[in-house]
Amino acid sequence: MTRAIRIHEYGGPESLRWEKVDVRSLRPGEVRLRHTAIGLNYVEVLQRTGEIPVRLPFIPGNEGAGVVEKIGPEVEGVSVGDRVAYAPVSGSYCEERVISADRLVSLPGNIDDRTAAAMMLQGMTAQYLLRQIHHVAAGDVVLVHAAAGGVGLFLCQWAAALGAVVIGTAFTDVKAEVAKANGCLHVINYSRQDVVAEVRRLTDGRMVDVVYDAVGKDTFVRSLDSLRPRGHIVSYGNSSGPIPPFDLALLGQKGSISLTRGTLATFTRAREGLLGCAKDLFEIVGSGAVKVHLRQFFPLSNAAEAHRSLEARETIGSSILLP
């Protein structure tokens, strides 16, 4: 037996229940993992509310770090006692779990467990957004919505390290200051500034090469209008709700805009993709060019409080749950 957060019905944070659950026996290729830290991400709010449907009852969570406690048959490359991390694999809001060994990444000595749990999903997301979906190069002008959020801070620092000019958006002056201290040359406070007008002013009318948008419904039109002709919107989240249906011809009318919707699962489905993504992340963090901003810690048993803080936009950077 172990303890876990489970969802039996869609709803508010109160639907997150702290329960005892069985840990099943190991199958070939699997290990038993004891979590030392678990990542917190907005996608788990969407799963809890049913905006992203899941089969109930459901253990939320998509990333974690810990120690291998037991290995099953036909496991290679992983030993009992190894420090490992993973993302994106559902079911991480638990003390212990069974997981396929080929989804695990060994942690280097300079990355501690809590940092790993805070960086795997968000950091590897930034990797595929910046290095695979759209190859950011020196001199590019990049707009990052929710720049002080978990993925946002990875994107801003990493893009700046690549030589891009980074413009961020933030909801409060405090978050704007955080973003400016982490790679953003300019930050637009969208609670009181017109994003498109500010982008036009800051770029002398050139507009931006690429927009990274995890907000969705509330920012999509602004994203379109902030791009130069043949610019690129990269959508990777819907924190304000899904983008409403629109006529695809609009992309042509706005200047032959390209639009991509990415998921980390696609880019890490193959083992070599996962290892390559993680290696790139470990190297950029190890170099000091990208810092992991782990600012909020919550007991796993009180995941409801963590979700309330996340939904109220009270968090900055990364948050983790501690078993």
C-alpha atoms as one frame of an Amber mdcrd trajectory, in Angstrom:
protein
   0.000   0.000   0.000   0.942   3.621  -0.503  -0.842   6.958  -0.273  -1.926
   9.061  -3.212  -4.142  11.923  -4.307  -7.091  10.631  -6.306  -9.948  12.275
  -8.208 -13.299  10.451  -8.155 -15.353  13.215  -9.752 -14.534  16.388 -11.667
 -14.678  19.582  -9.651 -12.792  22.097  -7.568  -9.665  21.548  -5.476 -11.793
  19.782  -2.868 -12.161  16.856  -5.299  -8.492  15.969  -4.657  -8.676  13.180
  -2.046  -5.761  11.818   0.019  -6.217   8.028   0.091  -4.493   4.704   0.565
  -4.021   2.819  -2.703  -2.495  -0.487  -3.736   0.761  -0.620  -5.658   0.473
  -3.430  -8.201   3.163  -6.031  -8.809   5.871  -5.375 -11.382   5.585  -6.496
 -14.981   8.513  -6.964 -17.371  10.315  -3.681 -18.014   8.889  -1.915 -14.940
  10.309  -0.585 -11.670   8.883   0.518  -8.347   9.769   4.144  -7.661   9.649
   6.019  -4.341   8.997   9.684  -4.993  11.094  12.316  -3.258   9.494  15.259
  -5.103   6.613  15.714  -7.553   6.072  18.479 -10.089   2.975  20.699 -10.144
   1.608  21.869 -13.493  -1.494  23.676 -14.746  -2.485  20.733 -16.935  -3.427
  18.922 -13.707  -6.014  21.620 -12.969  -7.537  21.005 -16.399  -7.638  17.256
 -15.724  -9.242  17.844 -12.327 -12.009  20.022 -13.770 -12.644  17.698 -16.723
 -11.561  20.209 -19.365  -9.062  17.495 -20.261 -11.129  14.316 -19.746  -9.567
  11.402 -17.866 -10.856   8.003 -16.800 -12.014   8.202 -13.175 -10.899   7.482
 -10.510  -7.617   9.074 -11.486  -4.279   9.886  -9.857  -3.168  13.242 -11.320
   0.371  14.459 -11.872   2.727  14.247 -14.826   6.286  14.350 -13.495   8.378
  13.374 -10.527  11.782  12.458  -9.157  12.796   9.732  -6.770  14.719   6.571
  -6.017  14.295   3.155  -7.623  13.170   0.728  -4.891  12.669  -2.470  -6.885
  13.158  -3.635 -10.469  11.108  -6.116 -12.443  12.255  -8.633 -15.039  13.812
  -7.481 -18.316  14.822  -4.069 -16.948  18.023  -2.635 -18.380  19.954   0.510
 -17.524  18.309   1.063 -14.130  19.365  -0.334 -10.755  17.931  -0.291  -7.244
  19.006   2.924  -5.518  19.336   4.996  -8.700  18.176   8.614  -8.604  15.846
   9.187 -11.548  13.213  11.567 -12.871  10.498  11.466 -15.521   7.952  13.436
 -17.540   5.396  13.300 -18.993   3.881  10.200 -17.389   0.508  10.499 -15.637
  -0.130   9.389 -12.076   2.661  11.099 -10.123   0.645  12.431  -7.131   1.624
   9.460  -4.962   4.297   8.348  -2.523   5.272   5.266  -4.564   4.373   4.001
  -8.009   5.112   1.474 -10.724   6.518   2.955 -13.918   8.107   1.692 -17.117
  11.896   1.876 -16.837  12.232   3.291 -20.355  10.401   6.437 -19.228  13.037
   7.215 -16.591  16.056   9.479 -16.971  19.068   9.129 -14.678  19.860  12.338
 -12.813  23.341  13.859 -12.981  25.061  14.645  -9.695  24.607  18.405 -10.064
  20.787  18.164 -10.258  19.051  17.460  -6.926  15.697  15.677  -6.716  13.589
  18.751  -5.962  15.112  20.704  -8.814  14.568  17.754 -11.142  10.897  17.459
 -10.192  10.462  21.169 -10.887  12.221  21.157 -14.246  11.477  17.974 -16.170
   8.098  18.776 -17.700   8.514  22.537 -17.924  12.149  22.452 -18.989  11.725
  19.743 -21.610   8.678  21.621 -22.888  10.873  24.684 -23.347  13.437  22.524
 -25.148  11.054  21.230 -27.801   9.442  24.655 -28.208  12.744  26.477 -28.728
  14.907  23.812 -30.377  12.493  21.612 -32.318   9.126  23.190 -33.185  10.719
  26.589 -33.909  14.495  26.914 -33.968  15.144  30.196 -32.187  18.300  31.893
 -33.441  20.344  34.928 -32.481  18.531  38.111 -33.437  15.037  36.612 -33.413
  12.390  38.633 -31.601  10.320  36.366 -29.371   7.086  37.068 -27.475   6.414
  34.861 -24.445   3.006  35.037 -22.777   2.863  34.292 -19.025   6.589  34.958
 -18.904   6.845  34.533 -15.112   5.135  31.147 -15.135   6.880  27.804 -14.890
   7.494  27.207 -18.601   7.679  30.945 -19.242  10.804  31.421 -17.143  12.515
  28.511 -18.892  11.586  29.949 -22.298  12.732  33.487 -21.517  16.110  32.487
 -20.090  16.842  29.885 -22.764  15.773  32.120 -25.663  17.951  34.935 -24.309
  20.881  32.501 -24.030  20.356  31.705 -27.724  20.699  35.389 -28.552  17.032
  36.241 -29.055  15.383  39.493 -28.038  12.703  38.398 -25.582   9.492  40.315
 -24.896   7.369  38.867 -22.106   3.862  39.467 -20.851   2.817  39.295 -17.205
  -0.311  40.011 -15.174   1.251  41.949 -12.260   4.198  44.275 -11.715   5.791
  41.709  -9.391   5.658  39.034 -12.077   6.911  41.553 -14.634   9.989  42.199
 -12.489  10.641  38.467 -12.162  10.401  38.033 -15.929  12.703  40.987 -16.571
  15.302  39.493 -14.229  15.166  36.222 -16.186  15.846  36.919 -19.818  13.172
  39.413 -20.879  14.505  42.625 -22.379  10.979  44.071 -22.179   7.899  43.028
 -20.201   4.332  44.110 -20.949   1.860  44.191 -18.049  -1.247  43.056 -19.897
  -3.561  44.041 -17.023  -3.039  47.697 -17.976  -1.102  47.808 -21.252  -2.148
  47.025 -24.822   0.049  44.085 -25.816  -0.085  44.633 -29.578   0.538  48.383
 -29.321   3.507  47.784 -27.008   4.972  45.125 -29.304   4.662  47.535 -32.222
   6.380  50.298 -30.244   9.162  48.093 -28.879   9.985  46.621 -32.303   9.604
  49.890 -34.260   6.743  48.283 -36.172   8.642  45.143 -37.220   6.644  42.909
 -34.797   7.888  39.509 -33.565   9.134  36.348 -35.267   7.470  33.847 -32.938
   4.920  33.876 -30.115   4.886  31.205 -27.427   1.346  31.064 -26.071   0.190
  28.892 -23.168  -2.789  31.111 -22.320  -5.107  30.314 -25.224  -8.467  32.018
 -25.555  -7.547  35.373 -23.970  -4.330  35.892 -25.934  -4.834  34.244 -29.319
  -5.938  37.378 -31.203  -3.148  39.405 -29.560  -0.677  36.738 -30.602  -1.842
  36.906 -34.221  -1.626  40.690 -34.290   1.845  40.752 -32.701   3.482  38.724
 -35.485   5.375  39.915 -38.518   4.340  38.476 -41.899   5.238  34.753 -42.048
   5.575  34.700 -38.275   4.848  31.651 -36.141   2.432  31.099 -33.245   3.393
  28.139 -31.078   0.447  27.179 -28.853   1.170  24.822 -25.975  -1.544  25.465
 -23.382  -5.022  26.835 -22.640  -4.878  28.331 -19.137  -7.662  30.812 -20.027
  -9.680  28.263 -22.014  -9.508  26.719 -25.495  -8.940  28.895 -28.560 -12.363
  29.403 -30.195 -12.924  27.982 -33.687 -11.761  30.302 -36.460 -11.547  30.371
 -40.259  -8.121  29.075 -41.301  -8.076  31.768 -43.989  -7.450  34.263 -41.176
  -3.846  33.058 -40.983  -3.347  34.046 -44.589  -5.052  37.396 -44.101  -2.753
  38.178 -41.165   0.358  37.663 -43.274   0.757  33.941 -44.007   1.045  33.122
 -40.327   1.909  29.561 -39.286   0.298  27.990 -36.223   1.557  24.905 -34.390
   0.146  23.097 -31.385   2.778  20.994 -29.641   2.813  18.446 -26.835   5.796
  17.136 -24.921   4.406  13.609 -25.218   4.884  13.702 -29.000   8.492  14.827
 -28.804   9.476  12.324 -26.087   7.458   9.304 -27.240  10.572   7.567 -28.543
  13.282   6.779 -26.002  15.926   8.626 -28.017  13.710  11.720 -28.137  13.271
  11.667 -24.356  16.997  11.250 -23.697  17.957  13.946 -26.198  15.477  16.416
 -24.751  16.598  15.718 -21.175  20.302  15.903 -22.087  19.823  19.325 -23.666
  17.946  20.504 -20.565  20.534  19.169 -18.102  23.313  20.863 -20.070  21.686
  24.309 -20.231  20.784  24.193 -16.522  24.223  22.847 -15.620  25.863  25.701
 -17.516  24.034  28.258 -15.367  22.446  29.936 -18.399  19.010  28.736 -17.263
  18.154  28.739 -13.573  15.309  26.682 -12.094  13.100  28.973 -10.027  11.624
  26.654  -7.431   9.559  28.995  -5.279   6.579  27.079  -3.861   6.516  23.870
  -1.807   3.340  22.051  -0.779   2.768  18.779   1.087   1.438  16.144  -1.304
  -1.403  15.501   1.139  -2.498  19.128   0.655  -2.455  19.207  -3.129  -5.763
  21.097  -2.973  -3.968  24.157  -1.574  -1.426  23.932  -4.372  -4.200  23.877
  -6.982  -5.921  26.878  -5.378  -2.677  28.881  -5.528  -2.091  27.866  -9.130
  -5.597  28.838 -10.240  -5.413  32.167  -8.362  -2.199  33.056 -10.239  -0.369
  33.331  -6.937   2.584  31.164  -7.980   5.759  32.378  -9.681   8.105  29.995
 -11.434   7.968  26.332 -10.464   6.172  24.528  -7.635   6.535  21.022  -6.240
   4.638  18.623  -3.987   6.567  16.823  -1.247   5.495  13.290  -0.215
